[in-house]
């Protein structure tokens, strides 16, 4: 058993990860990375493989795929809702559609460059989020996220992306999905409680962020720092169609929090509760654990991630 296990989702990137894996594996070995790998065959299997690898004491467990695969592998580091005491570290080999989590941490897409980072072994202990929401059958589901979770239109966009065709790349796929979803979306009445402070409003979405990017490169939470022990909360209120279209470029650049828009608010929080009398989907790292009501909480210093040192 080798110290490094790469968990590969062959379906990620519209199947490109699986088709290209033999070449990628060869390039990784040429770059000096010694590893075992396991291919997933169904949703949720990456979490089981990751959890087993943690129990086996693997020193490095790598997610090869998109943000959904990263989410599944990260969830394997948690037991009964908490990170267990382990020396296992979390690595990223981004090969999927979105690639948003890697952007905040500065992990490159090129497998040889990513392998060099994995071999160098520099780590950063980051926070995670935990969402408790309502499952489709009416029960409770607990899911951890390392990048961004949200309630509102984001869940519908992710549903369209996950069940539709990928177009060119992740950025274009998510942009088109967002535009098509906007055509039919209606903002929802929501109650949002941020560290005990309640707000009742009509909202497009409530974003709870550990990192900065979602939706194929949209910098929705530009102030988020993944190791500050807090979650960044960005609320898009009762925005209209034209406000959304005008604001897309600002969100992609990350300047929307500086514009003073009266329908966009920002806060830092440890706990966020969101509910609605209507059906509202919850999205966590591009996965869909359930619907509102939901509670989002920070889990400080939850994961040791192999990545470049933070700037500065």
URFENQUI-V576751 format. One line per field, one symbol per residue. phi: phi as a letter, one per 30 degrees, with the letter a starting at -180 (. if undefined). psi: psi as a letter, one per 20 degrees, with the letter a starting at -180 (. if undefined). A space follows every 10 residues. Layout:
phi = ???
psi = ???
//
This chain:
phi = .ddccccccd ddihjddddc dedddddddd djccacbbcd baejdddddd ddddddiedb bccclcddde dddedddcbh ibdddacdcc bbbdbcddid dddddicddd dddddddddd idbbdcdbcb ccbcdecjdc bcbcbccbba bkdedddddd ddcccdbiad ddeddddddd dedcdbdcdb cccchjccbc acbdaccccc bccaiijddd bdcdbdbcib ccccccdddc eddddddedd dddicddcdi ddcbbbacac bbcbbadcdb dccbhicbdl bddbbcbdcd hdbccdaddd ei
psi = prhpppopoi iqkkihgghi gggggghghh ijppqrqppq irpihhgggg gghghikphp opoobahggg ggghhiiqpk iqproqjpqp qpnojbggkh ghghikpqhp hghhhhghhh jpqporrrqp poaprhjiaq pppqqiepqr pchhhhghgg ghjaqpofrh ggghgghggh hhhiqpqqpq ppoolioqpp rpqgqopoph ahqrkkjpmh mijppjkjjr ppoooobmqr ghhgghighg ghikjhiiik pijprqrqqh pppprqirop qppokjqnhb rqqqppqqnq lhqoporqqq p.
//
